[in-house]
């Protein structure tokens, strides 16, 4: 992994935690940078599409 990928993954993990993702789950799941990015995109899409209900 190069430095930009590490920085991006750190941002993605921080964003996932701020959106309510469980830190223990992320640790146990051992998500890859691509998976972390996809999770962020998916959660942001759902949040935008359905709002906070």
KOLGU-4560 file (N, C-alpha, C; in nm, 3 decimals, padded with zeros to 5 digits):
<recs>
<n_xx: 00.085 n_yy: -00.118 n_zz: 00.000 ca_xx: 00.000 ca_yy: 00.000 ca_zz: 00.000 c_xx: 00.089 c_yy: 00.124 c_zz: 00.000 mol: A seq: 1 type: UNK>
<n_xx: 00.056 n_yy: 00.218 n_zz: -00.085 ca_xx: 00.134 ca_yy: 00.342 ca_zz: -00.086 c_xx: 00.068 c_yy: 00.446 c_zz: 00.005 mol: A seq: 2 type: UNK>
<n_xx: 00.137 n_yy: 00.556 n_zz: 00.025 ca_xx: 00.091 ca_yy: 00.657 ca_zz: 00.122 c_xx: -00.048 c_yy: 00.713 c_zz: 00.091 mol: A seq: 3 type: UNK>
<n_xx: -00.080 n_yy: 00.748 n_zz: -00.036 ca_xx: -00.216 ca_yy: 00.799 ca_zz: -00.062 c_xx: -00.325 c_yy: 00.698 c_zz: -00.028 mol: A seq: 4 type: UNK>
<n_xx: -00.299 n_yy: 00.568 n_zz: -00.050 ca_xx: -00.398 ca_yy: 00.466 ca_zz: -00.015 c_xx: -00.419 c_yy: 00.459 c_zz: 00.136 mol: A seq: 5 type: UNK>
<n_xx: -00.311 n_yy: 00.472 n_zz: 00.210 ca_xx: -00.320 ca_yy: 00.467 ca_zz: 00.357 c_xx: -00.399 c_yy: 00.587 c_zz: 00.408 mol: A seq: 6 type: UNK>
<n_xx: -00.369 n_yy: 00.704 n_zz: 00.354 ca_xx: -00.440 ca_yy: 00.826 ca_zz: 00.394 c_xx: -00.588 c_yy: 00.813 c_zz: 00.361 mol: A seq: 7 type: UNK>
<n_xx: -00.619 n_yy: 00.762 n_zz: 00.242 ca_xx: -00.759 ca_yy: 00.746 ca_zz: 00.201 c_xx: -00.830 c_yy: 00.646 c_zz: 00.291 mol: A seq: 8 type: UNK>
<n_xx: -00.764 n_yy: 00.534 n_zz: 00.322 ca_xx: -00.828 ca_yy: 00.434 ca_zz: 00.408 c_xx: -00.851 c_yy: 00.490 c_zz: 00.548 mol: A seq: 9 type: UNK>
<n_xx: -00.756 n_yy: 00.567 n_zz: 00.599 ca_xx: -00.774 ca_yy: 00.630 ca_zz: 00.731 c_xx: -00.897 c_yy: 00.720 c_zz: 00.729 mol: A seq: 10 type: UNK>
<n_xx: -00.910 n_yy: 00.801 n_zz: 00.623 ca_xx: -01.026 ca_yy: 00.889 ca_zz: 00.611 c_xx: -01.155 c_yy: 00.807 c_zz: 00.604 mol: A seq: 11 type: UNK>
<n_xx: -01.152 n_yy: 00.698 n_zz: 00.525 ca_xx: -01.271 ca_yy: 00.614 ca_zz: 00.510 c_xx: -01.311 c_yy: 00.551 c_zz: 00.644 mol: A seq: 12 type: UNK>
<n_xx: -01.214 n_yy: 00.502 n_zz: 00.719 ca_xx: -01.243 ca_yy: 00.441 ca_zz: 00.850 c_xx: -01.301 c_yy: 00.545 c_zz: 00.945 mol: A seq: 13 type: UNK>
<n_xx: -01.242 n_yy: 00.664 n_zz: 00.948 ca_xx: -01.294 ca_yy: 00.771 ca_zz: 01.034 c_xx: -01.438 c_yy: 00.807 c_zz: 00.994 mol: A seq: 14 type: UNK>
<n_xx: -01.465 n_yy: 00.814 n_zz: 00.865 ca_xx: -01.600 ca_yy: 00.846 ca_zz: 00.817 c_xx: -01.698 c_yy: 00.735 c_zz: 00.855 mol: A seq: 15 type: UNK>
<n_xx: -01.657 n_yy: 00.609 n_zz: 00.840 ca_xx: -01.744 ca_yy: 00.497 ca_zz: 00.879 c_xx: -01.778 c_yy: 00.504 c_zz: 01.028 mol: A seq: 16 type: UNK>
<n_xx: -01.680 n_yy: 00.534 n_zz: 01.110 ca_xx: -01.704 ca_yy: 00.545 ca_zz: 01.254 c_xx: -01.799 c_yy: 00.660 c_zz: 01.283 mol: A seq: 17 type: UNK>
<n_xx: -01.784 n_yy: 00.772 n_zz: 01.212 ca_xx: -01.872 ca_yy: 00.887 ca_zz: 01.236 c_xx: -02.014 c_yy: 00.859 c_zz: 01.189 mol: A seq: 18 type: UNK>
<n_xx: -02.030 n_yy: 00.766 n_zz: 01.095 ca_xx: -02.163 ca_yy: 00.730 ca_zz: 01.045 c_xx: -02.228 c_yy: 00.621 c_zz: 01.129 mol: A seq: 19 type: UNK>
<n_xx: -02.157 n_yy: 00.575 n_zz: 01.234 ca_xx: -02.215 ca_yy: 00.477 ca_zz: 01.325 c_xx: -02.167 c_yy: 00.335 c_zz: 01.310 mol: A seq: 20 type: UNK>
<n_xx: -02.071 n_yy: 00.311 n_zz: 01.223 ca_xx: -02.017 ca_yy: 00.176 ca_zz: 01.207 c_xx: -01.942 c_yy: 00.138 c_zz: 01.334 mol: A seq: 21 type: UNK>
<n_xx: -01.955 n_yy: 00.015 n_zz: 01.376 ca_xx: -01.892 ca_yy: -00.034 ca_zz: 01.498 c_xx: -01.743 c_yy: -00.060 c_zz: 01.475 mol: A seq: 22 type: UNK>
<n_xx: -01.659 n_yy: -00.002 n_zz: 01.559 ca_xx: -01.514 ca_yy: -00.017 ca_zz: 01.545 c_xx: -01.472 c_yy: -00.163 c_zz: 01.560 mol: A seq: 23 type: UNK>
<n_xx: -01.537 n_yy: -00.236 n_zz: 01.649 ca_xx: -01.503 ca_yy: -00.377 ca_zz: 01.669 c_xx: -01.534 c_yy: -00.458 c_zz: 01.543 mol: A seq: 24 type: UNK>
<n_xx: -01.644 n_yy: -00.427 n_zz: 01.478 ca_xx: -01.679 ca_yy: -00.496 ca_zz: 01.353 c_xx: -01.572 c_yy: -00.470 c_zz: 01.247 mol: A seq: 25 type: UNK>
<n_xx: -01.531 n_yy: -00.345 n_zz: 01.233 ca_xx: -01.430 ca_yy: -00.311 ca_zz: 01.133 c_xx: -01.299 c_yy: -00.385 c_zz: 01.159 mol: A seq: 26 type: UNK>
<n_xx: -01.264 n_yy: -00.396 n_zz: 01.285 ca_xx: -01.141 ca_yy: -00.467 ca_zz: 01.322 c_xx: -01.152 c_yy: -00.615 c_zz: 01.290 mol: A seq: 27 type: UNK>
<n_xx: -01.263 n_yy: -00.677 n_zz: 01.326 ca_xx: -01.281 ca_yy: -00.820 ca_zz: 01.305 c_xx: -01.297 c_yy: -00.854 c_zz: 01.156 mol: A seq: 28 type: UNK>
<n_xx: -01.360 n_yy: -00.766 n_zz: 01.082 ca_xx: -01.385 ca_yy: -00.792 ca_zz: 00.940 c_xx: -01.259 c_yy: -00.776 c_zz: 00.856 mol: A seq: 29 type: UNK>
<n_xx: -01.159 n_yy: -00.705 n_zz: 00.907 ca_xx: -01.035 ca_yy: -00.681 ca_zz: 00.835 c_xx: -01.062 c_yy: -00.630 c_zz: 00.693 mol: A seq: 30 type: UNK>
<n_xx: -01.135 n_yy: -00.520 n_zz: 00.684 ca_xx: -01.173 ca_yy: -00.465 ca_zz: 00.555 c_xx: -01.052 c_yy: -00.413 c_zz: 00.478 mol: A seq: 31 type: UNK>
<n_xx: -01.057 n_yy: -00.432 n_zz: 00.348 ca_xx: -00.952 ca_yy: -00.380 ca_zz: 00.261 c_xx: -00.982 c_yy: -00.233 c_zz: 00.231 mol: A seq: 32 type: UNK>
<n_xx: -00.887 n_yy: -00.160 n_zz: 00.175 ca_xx: -00.915 ca_yy: -00.021 ca_zz: 00.139 c_xx: -01.033 c_yy: -00.006 c_zz: 00.043 mol: A seq: 33 type: UNK>
<n_xx: -01.044 n_yy: -00.099 n_zz: -00.051 ca_xx: -01.155 ca_yy: -00.093 ca_zz: -00.147 c_xx: -01.288 c_yy: -00.118 c_zz: -00.078 mol: A seq: 34 type: UNK>
<n_xx: -01.291 n_yy: -00.212 n_zz: 00.014 ca_xx: -01.414 ca_yy: -00.241 ca_zz: 00.087 c_xx: -01.454 c_yy: -00.124 c_zz: 00.176 mol: A seq: 35 type: UNK>
<n_xx: -01.357 n_yy: -00.062 n_zz: 00.240 ca_xx: -01.386 ca_yy: 00.054 ca_zz: 00.324 c_xx: -01.447 c_yy: 00.165 c_zz: 00.241 mol: A seq: 36 type: UNK>
<n_xx: -01.389 n_yy: 00.189 n_zz: 00.123 ca_xx: -01.441 ca_yy: 00.295 ca_zz: 00.035 c_xx: -01.582 c_yy: 00.262 c_zz: -00.011 mol: A seq: 37 type: UNK>
<n_xx: -01.607 n_yy: 00.135 n_zz: -00.048 ca_xx: -01.741 ca_yy: 00.094 ca_zz: -00.090 c_xx: -01.843 c_yy: 00.109 c_zz: 00.022 mol: A seq: 38 type: UNK>
<n_xx: -01.803 n_yy: 00.076 n_zz: 00.144 ca_xx: -01.893 ca_yy: 00.093 ca_zz: 00.259 c_xx: -01.929 c_yy: 00.240 c_zz: 00.280 mol: A seq: 39 type: UNK>
<n_xx: -01.830 n_yy: 00.327 n_zz: 00.270 ca_xx: -01.857 ca_yy: 00.470 ca_zz: 00.284 c_xx: -01.953 c_yy: 00.516 c_zz: 00.177 mol: A seq: 40 type: UNK>
<n_xx: -01.927 n_yy: 00.479 n_zz: 00.053 ca_xx: -02.015 ca_yy: 00.520 ca_zz: -00.057 c_xx: -02.157 c_yy: 00.469 c_zz: -00.036 mol: A seq: 41 type: UNK>
<n_xx: -02.168 n_yy: 00.343 n_zz: 00.006 ca_xx: -02.300 ca_yy: 00.284 ca_zz: 00.027 c_xx: -02.376 c_yy: 00.351 c_zz: 00.139 mol: A seq: 42 type: UNK>
<n_xx: -02.309 n_yy: 00.376 n_zz: 00.251 ca_xx: -02.376 ca_yy: 00.442 ca_zz: 00.363 c_xx: -02.415 c_yy: 00.585 c_zz: 00.330 mol: A seq: 43 type: UNK>
<n_xx: -02.328 n_yy: 00.656 n_zz: 00.260 ca_xx: -02.362 ca_yy: 00.794 ca_zz: 00.222 c_xx: -02.478 c_yy: 00.796 c_zz: 00.123 mol: A seq: 44 type: UNK>
<n_xx: -02.482 n_yy: 00.698 n_zz: 00.032 ca_xx: -02.593 ca_yy: 00.689 ca_zz: -00.062 c_xx: -02.723 c_yy: 00.664 c_zz: 00.013 mol: A seq: 45 type: UNK>
<n_xx: -02.723 n_yy: 00.567 n_zz: 00.103 ca_xx: -02.845 ca_yy: 00.536 ca_zz: 00.178 c_xx: -02.890 c_yy: 00.654 c_zz: 00.263 mol: A seq: 46 type: UNK>
<n_xx: -02.795 n_yy: 00.722 n_zz: 00.322 ca_xx: -02.828 ca_yy: 00.839 ca_zz: 00.404 c_xx: -02.892 c_yy: 00.948 c_zz: 00.319 mol: A seq: 47 type: UNK>
<n_xx: -02.835 n_yy: 00.971 n_zz: 00.200 ca_xx: -02.890 ca_yy: 01.072 ca_zz: 00.111 c_xx: -03.027 c_yy: 01.031 c_zz: 00.057 mol: A seq: 48 type: UNK>
<n_xx: -03.036 n_yy: 00.905 n_zz: 00.019 ca_xx: -03.160 ca_yy: 00.855 ca_zz: -00.044 c_xx: -03.277 c_yy: 00.850 c_zz: 00.054 mol: A seq: 49 type: UNK>
<n_xx: -03.252 n_yy: 00.801 n_zz: 00.175 ca_xx: -03.361 ca_yy: 00.778 ca_zz: 00.268 c_xx: -03.359 c_yy: 00.873 c_zz: 00.388 mol: A seq: 50 type: UNK>
<n_xx: -03.253 n_yy: 00.950 n_zz: 00.403 ca_xx: -03.247 ca_yy: 01.046 ca_zz: 00.513 c_xx: -03.244 c_yy: 00.981 c_zz: 00.649 mol: A seq: 51 type: UNK>
<n_xx: -03.243 n_yy: 01.062 n_zz: 00.749 ca_xx: -03.244 ca_yy: 01.011 ca_zz: 00.886 c_xx: -03.388 c_yy: 01.001 c_zz: 00.932 mol: A seq: 52 type: UNK>
<n_xx: -03.439 n_yy: 00.880 n_zz: 00.935 ca_xx: -03.579 ca_yy: 00.859 ca_zz: 00.971 c_xx: -03.591 c_yy: 00.803 c_zz: 01.109 mol: A seq: 53 type: UNK>
</recs>
